[in-house]
Amino acid sequence: MQMVQDSSQSTTPAPDAILEDLRRLGKNVNGYLGETIDIESTLTQLEAAATTFGWNSEVFLTVQNLKLVAFKRISPHPGPRVYISAGIHGDEPAGPLALLQLLNENRWPDKFSLWLCPCLNPIGFALNRRENLDGTDLNREYLRPKAAEIVAHVEWLERQPRFDLCLCLHEDWEANGFYVYELNPESQRSMAPIMIASLEGVCPIDTSEIIEGRPAQMGIIRPNGESLNRPQWPEAFFLHSNKTRLSYTLEAPSDFPLKTRVAALASAVRATLDSFVGGTGSAA
C-alpha cells in the first residue's frame, strides 16, 4: 500500500492509493468499490435476449435515454405467477447480469408465467453509485413513492396480477457470504433452504447469527411483521403488502468476484423455480 511522507517523517496512507488497493483486492469499505458494468450495453443485451426468446417488453420509464423495462412471458397453461426484479441499486451489478444469464439460458419452467424487471435504476449504474440521479435510495421509496422511477414502477406493478412468488436480487458489500430475507406470513413451505443448498460449491453462505441487525440462521433471515411498520419501505414490503404472500430478497456478497455473485444469484433463482409448485408455495 502506498504511503505519503509528511515533513515530520510520519507515514499517512494515501486515500486514492488505499481505494485502488482495495479495488484490486476486491474489498469494499464504506461502500462498493468492486467491478462495474456498462449499463447501456447490458440493457441492450437484456432486450436482445428477451426478444430472441419470445418475451413481451414494456418500457415504463426513460431516464436520460436509459430505459426502465419490464419483460413478461405468459404460459398458456395454468401455473405459478412469478415476479423477479434486479438493479434497484446502481452499485449491485450482479442482479442484472444474473437475469441476463437466465434469459440466455432460457430454462424457465414450462407452466410458469413470468414477469421480470431487470434493472430498476439504470442511471445509478451509469453514475456508478447506489442512488438515482437525485441521490435517492430507490429501495426506500415504496411506502410513499416520490422518485420518478418508483412512481412508474408502482404504477406498472398495479397493472399486473397477484404473484405466487417474488424474488428481488441484491448484493451486500458488508456481507460475509450469501444470505436471504424471507417474507412468508402464511408459513408456506420455505424456498430459502433450497436457495442456500443450491450454492454449495458456488458461493459461501453468511453463517452469522446476526445479519444487518436481525437474527439469522444459516444465511436465512425471517423478519417479523413489525418490520412493515418501518417508515421507509423497500420493494419487498410493497410486494408483500400488495402483490404476494411469499417473497425473498436475495443478497450476494460483494467482496467476492462479480462472476461468483452472478453465479450465486442465478443458481438460487434457478433452484427456486425448479422446486416451486405454485400457489401453495410447496416444493416438489
N, C-alpha and C positions, 0 to 999 in steps of 0.2 A: 504494500500500500504506500502510495506516495506521501511524503511529508514535506511541510514547508518550514524553513528555518526563519525564526524571528531574530531581532537584534540581541536578545538575551540568550541565544543558543538553545532555547527550549524548542520542542517539536510540537507542531499542531497539525492534525490531519487536514489535508486539502479537501474541502467539501466535494468539488467536482470529481476529484480522483476517487474519493470514497464511493460515490454513486456509481462511477464506472466500474470499480472493483466489485461492487455488489451486483451490478447487472451481469458482469462476467461470471460471477459465482452463482447466479440465479437466486440471489437473496433479495427479499423485499423488506424495506424498513420505512415506516411512516407512509406507506403507500406502495403501489405496484411499480416495480422497476424492470419487469421482465419483457419478454418478446411481444412485439406488436404485429398488427396485421394491416394490410392495405384494404380499407373498408370498401372502397369503390370496386376493387377487383373482387372482393368476397361477395358483395351484393350481386354483382354480375354473374358470378359462378352459381350462387344460390338460385337466382332466377332461371338460369340456363338449365340447371338440374331439375328444377320443378317443372319447367316446360317439357323437357325430354321425357319425363315420366308421368305426364298427364295430370299434373296438379292445376287447379284453378288459382289464379293470382289476383290479389286485390291490393292496390296501393291506397292506404287510408290517410297518409300524410306525407308531405315532402318538406324537408328542412334543408335549405341551401343545396338543392339538387340531389340530396340523398333521400332515398325512398324508405318509408316505413311500410313494409309489405307483409301481407298475410297469404299463406298458401292453404288450400283446402282440397281434400280428396275424400269424396263421399262414397262409401261402399254401397252397392245395390242390395246387399244382404243385411239383415238385422245384426247388429253387433255393437260393441262398445264405441263410445264417442270420446276421443282423447285430444286434449289440447297440450301443446308444448311451446314454450317461449324461451328466448335467449337474448343476450346482448343488451340488457337494460342498463348495464354499467359499462362505460367505454374502456375500462381497464380490466375487462374479463373476456379475452378473445376466444377462449376455448369453447364457449357455448355456440356461437355462430358456426365455428369450424366443425364442431361435433354434428350439428344439424346438416351442414353441407355434406359431411361424410355419410350420414344416414340417408340423405336424399339420393346420393350417388349409388349407395349400396342397394337401395330400393327393395328392402327386405321386410316391408311392413306387413303385418298380419292381414290376410285377405278380407276378413269381415269387419275390420276396424274402419270407422270414419275418423279422419284426422284433420286437425287444424294446427298450423304452425305459424308462429311469429318469430322469425329467425334473428331479427335484430331490432330491438325497440329503441335504441339510442345510437343511431349511426353517426351523428355528429360528435358524440363522445369519443368514438374511435378515431374520427378524423382529427380531433383535438388531443388525442392521447391522454384522456382524463376520464374519471369516473362519471362526472356530471354532464349535463347537456350544455348548450351554448350559453344559457343564462346562469350556469353554476348551480343548477338544481339537481339534487339526487332524485332521479325519477322514481326510484323504488321506495320512496316515502310519500308518494303523491296520491295514493289510490282511495283515501277516505274522502278528501275534498280536492279533486283534481283542479290544478290551475295551469300546469305546464301543457303546452300545445300537444306534445307527444302523448301524454296520458289522457287528456281530454279526448283526443282522437281514438286512442286505443280502447278506452272505456266505451265510447260510442260504438266502436266496432264489436266489442265483446257483447254488448247488449243486443246486437242483432243476431247473435249466434244462439244455438240451443244450449241447454244444460249439458255439461260434460260428466262422464263417469269417472274420469281421471284427468288430473292436470299435473304437468311436470314443468318446473321452472329451473332453467340451467344457469348456474352461477359459479363463481370462484371466490376463494377467500385467501388473501395474501398473508394472513396471520395463522392459517391452519397448519397443523402438523400432518394432516392427511385428509382424505376424503371423508365427508360426513353429509347427513341428510336430515332435513326437518320434515316431520310428518304431521299433517292436519287430518285427523281421522276420527271425528266425534262419534260416529256410529259404530266404531270398533269393527270396521270391515277388516277382512284379512289383510295384514300389512304387506306392502310391497317392499318396505325398507330392507328387511333381511335379504331379500332376493337381490336387490341392488348391491348391497355390501358383499354378498357371496360372489357376485359376478366379477368383482375387482381383484380377486386372488391372482397374483402374478401380473396385474396391470398397474395398480396404484396402491400405496399404503393407505390404511384407514386411520383416522384420528381416534385413538382409543382413550382420550382424556375423559375424566369423569365430569368435567365442567367444560363446555364449549360455548363461547360467546355469552358467558354468564348463566347458562342454562344446564341443568343436569343432562348428561348424555350416557348412553350405554352402547359400547362397540360401534361408535360412529352414528348413532341414531338419537335424534332429539325429538321429543314429543311434547311440545308446549301445551300448557293447559288453556282452557277457554278464556282465562283472564287476559291473555295476550292480545285478544281482539279489542281490548279497551285502550290500547295504545293510541295516542293522538295522530301518529303518522303510520299509515298502512302501507305495507309492501303489496306487490301484485298478488302474492299468495293469499293475503287476507281478503282482498276483493273477490278473488275466485272462490274462496271458501264460503264467503257470505252470500254470493250471488250466483255462482255457476257450478259448483261441485261440492260434494261432501268428502272428497278424497283428493288431497293434493300433496305434492312433495317439492321441496326446494333442495336441489342437488348442489353441493358445494365441493368443487375440486380445489386442491391445494396449490396456490400459485407459486410456491417455492420450487415446485417440480417443473421439469421441461414442458413446454407447451404441447409437445407430442403426447406426453403422458397424460396431461389433463384432458386433452381431446379424447384420447382412447378411453379414459375413465368415464367421462360423461356419456360417450356413445355406448359403451358397454353396459352402463347402468340403465339407459333408456331401452336398449335392445332387450336386455334380460327382463325388464319390467313388462314390456309389451308382449314378449313371448310367453309370459306366465299369466298375464291378466286375462280374466274371463269376461268380466262385464259389470253390469250394474250392481252386482253383489260385492264386487271387489275381491272375489275369491281367486285363488291361484290354482292352476292346473296341477 
